[in-house]
């Protein structure tokens, strides 16, 4: 007996399980992403902001096509999609396979796939609710809604899913059991509202995941908003510096905070990035050049403030953290980071060689 049916390009399964449709979508879009390698979606290729725009405009809509009706799927299937997005984000930014998810997708300002699915379900729910009553789909929707509300809200499918999502975001008030035409915001307003609450929730979760990993403290101090990483934003203005910025971003998250022996000088240190940038005497020539740049961009008083900072804070500043204690305009900070980024690859090569 046939167990699944394709309708309008979406595979429906008899038990409303969407795993098959989702797995097929992941496989199809993985092939699509691979075909984009030739146009430059890879390290030393296209600027990551341009690449991620292709991801958002071409691949993501195709990956999530029909996701409004995906239901009853397993965590493994969803996780495969999250992994796929993370792999794509790595390829776009030239990060290696060890880059943590919280760093990798957030540097491009991307949300988790699950949040995107929830967003689309809530958009679609509003579309059905506010749709014209003469359309069959609205009539069907109302029948389904009545069945769900009068019988069992714990059943499977789109409406119970939306109910759960609304519960999760504390916006159940909009589920509108009794009077479907009341309190339903118009489409545009609803979309803005949903985007905002989903974004806020994602940002909250993201901050928690960064805070949970001590080795990400430098990254977290530089990339403070769930938006495109500030150094990638510079790379868009100055395309030739793009892949130098990648090295700077790498340095802010690539090593664990554990005691290790520096292979350059033999000293045992707890934070190897701080050691390389501030302390290791083997790298003094490279460090002097970096400090020279900082001297040139800061007022004397601010340079004194910089030298009085802890070694960790100095490291953060070199890698792109904006400090409230130092007066530096956006333009000057951008220029300073461009200069610093030119020196980092040299230093990075030396570090990399010994690790
Ligand atoms: Zn050393």
Boltz pocket constraint, residues with backbone or C-beta under 6 A from the ligand:
constraints:
  - pocket:
      binder: B
      contacts: [[A, 262], [A, 263], [A, 264], [A, 265], [A, 266], [A, 267], [A, 275], [A, 279], [A, 280], [A, 281], [A, 282]]
      max_distance: 6.0
